[in-house]
Amino acid sequence: MKVRVEIRPDRLDKNGLAPIRFVVSSHGQRKYVPTDLKIYEAFWDKDNGRPVYLSEKNLRKDYPGFDVKKALRESEIIDLNAKIARIRKQIDEVIEANQGETIEAIIERIDQSVNPKKGKGQPEKYVFDYI
């Protein structure tokens, strides 16, 4: 199985951020694993599939229309790369532990690991009765 990371520039949010997702492929089948991570397209290295830091000078030169006030700091890029690496490690561990399973079964386990859902009926906020 091969795993790579990509962004969805066709799905920008209202702030212009693109969602980051993982693509798991095996024997010609591709499955997508969404994350809650997002990034500006300008800071994404398509060739290496990871966020990269751009100085304001390079940002102005390479992306003249980009608002430099929205520029990501180098520490934010490092943090985002660390989060991606943690998710990648989770995915690799699930794949290793479930070899021999179908890609659909592995993707389901990966999705549960990467995007844990809250249990049904678990309240997020409590409402107290006042007398």
Backbone torsions as a table, in degrees:
resi	resn	phi	psi	omega
1	MET	NA	141.6	177.3
2	LYS	-112.0	143.6	179.8
3	VAL	-128.4	131.9	174.3
4	ARG	-139.4	167.4	-177.8
5	VAL	-118.7	140.2	177.8
6	GLU	-146.5	166.3	174.3
7	ILE	-110.9	164.5	178.2
8	ARG	-112.0	81.6	-179.0
9	PRO	-65.5	-14.1	177.3
10	ASP	-83.5	-4.6	-177.5
11	ARG	-124.0	46.0	-178.4
12	LEU	-66.7	143.0	175.4
13	ASP	-83.2	-176.1	-175.3
14	LYS	-65.3	-18.4	178.2
15	ASN	-94.3	0.5	179.2
16	GLY	86.8	14.0	179.7
17	LEU	-90.3	138.1	179.3
18	ALA	-99.0	136.4	177.5
19	PRO	-69.9	147.0	177.3
20	ILE	-101.9	134.6	177.9
21	ARG	-138.2	160.7	175.6
22	PHE	-102.4	145.5	176.6
23	VAL	-118.1	119.8	178.2
24	VAL	-108.9	125.1	-178.6
25	SER	-128.7	146.2	179.4
26	SER	-156.9	128.3	176.4
27	HIS	50.1	45.3	176.6
28	GLY	81.1	-4.1	177.5
29	GLN	-98.3	140.0	177.4
30	ARG	-121.4	135.2	175.2
31	LYS	-130.2	146.0	-175.3
32	TYR	-110.8	138.4	178.3
33	VAL	-120.9	107.2	-179.6
34	PRO	-74.2	156.3	173.0
35	THR	-126.5	173.6	175.0
36	ASP	-95.8	12.2	179.9
37	LEU	-85.8	144.8	179.2
38	LYS	-140.5	156.6	-178.7
39	ILE	-155.5	154.0	171.4
40	TYR	-72.3	140.3	-177.5
41	GLU	-58.3	-31.6	-179.1
42	ALA	-60.8	-27.6	-175.9
43	PHE	-96.9	11.9	-178.3
44	TRP	-105.8	126.4	176.0
45	ASP	-90.8	103.3	-176.3
46	LYS	-64.9	-35.9	-177.4
47	ASP	-66.5	-39.0	-177.2
48	ASN	-103.6	-4.6	177.3
49	GLY	61.1	50.5	179.5
50	ARG	-158.7	159.2	176.0
51	PRO	-70.1	145.6	177.0
52	VAL	-132.5	149.6	178.4
53	TYR	-84.2	137.0	173.9
54	LEU	-124.1	128.8	175.5
55	SER	-69.0	163.2	179.1
56	GLU	-59.7	-38.2	179.7
57	LYS	-60.3	-49.8	179.6
58	ASN	-67.6	-34.5	178.5
59	LEU	-63.9	-45.0	178.5
60	ARG	-64.4	-38.1	-178.1
61	LYS	-71.2	-49.0	-174.5
62	ASP	-83.3	-28.0	-177.9
63	TYR	-132.7	74.5	-172.7
64	PRO	-59.7	-27.2	-179.2
65	GLY	-87.4	-5.3	-175.4
66	PHE	-77.8	134.7	178.5
67	ASP	-75.2	110.9	-175.8
68	VAL	-66.2	-14.8	175.5
69	LYS	-66.8	-22.7	179.1
70	LYS	-91.2	2.4	-176.6
71	ALA	-59.8	137.8	177.8
72	LEU	-81.3	138.6	176.6
73	ARG	-76.0	159.9	-179.6
74	GLU	-59.5	-37.3	179.3
75	SER	-65.1	-33.2	177.6
76	GLU	-68.8	-38.0	177.5
77	ILE	-65.9	-42.6	178.6
78	ILE	-61.9	-43.1	179.2
79	ASP	-63.9	-42.8	179.6
80	LEU	-64.7	-41.4	176.8
81	ASN	-63.1	-37.5	178.1
82	ALA	-65.7	-40.9	178.2
83	LYS	-64.1	-42.0	178.2
84	ILE	-63.3	-41.3	179.2
85	ALA	-63.8	-38.8	177.4
86	ARG	-64.2	-43.2	178.6
87	ILE	-65.3	-42.3	178.9
88	ARG	-59.4	-41.1	178.5
89	LYS	-63.8	-41.7	177.0
90	GLN	-59.7	-45.6	-179.2
91	ILE	-62.1	-46.4	179.4
92	ASP	-60.6	-39.3	179.4
93	GLU	-66.2	-40.7	178.4
94	VAL	-65.6	-42.9	179.1
95	ILE	-61.6	-45.8	-179.7
96	GLU	-61.1	-42.9	-177.0
97	ALA	-73.7	-17.6	-174.3
98	ASN	-122.2	30.3	178.1
99	GLN	-62.0	141.9	-178.2
100	GLY	96.6	-16.1	177.3
101	GLU	-79.5	165.3	175.6
102	THR	-72.4	157.6	179.6
103	ILE	-61.7	-34.3	179.2
104	GLU	-63.0	-43.7	179.6
105	ALA	-65.7	-40.8	179.6
106	ILE	-66.1	-42.0	179.2
107	ILE	-62.4	-40.4	178.4
108	GLU	-60.7	-43.0	178.8
109	ARG	-68.5	-37.5	177.2
110	ILE	-63.8	-46.0	-179.3
111	ASP	-60.9	-40.2	178.0
112	GLN	-65.1	-35.1	-179.4
113	SER	-75.2	-43.1	-175.8
114	VAL	-80.7	-38.9	-176.5
115	ASN	-122.7	68.8	-178.3
116	PRO	-63.0	135.2	179.9
117	LYS	-93.7	149.6	174.0
118	LYS	-73.9	144.5	179.6
119	GLY	-63.6	149.4	178.8
120	LYS	-64.4	141.0	177.1
121	GLY	80.5	3.9	177.3
122	GLN	-84.0	114.9	-178.4
123	PRO	-71.3	140.3	176.4
124	GLU	-89.8	-29.8	179.0
125	LYS	-135.1	150.8	179.7
126	TYR	-105.9	141.6	175.5
127	VAL	-112.3	124.6	-179.0
128	PHE	-104.3	140.5	176.5
129	ASP	-82.8	135.2	176.5
130	TYR	-109.8	139.1	-179.1
131	ILE	-100.5	NA	NA
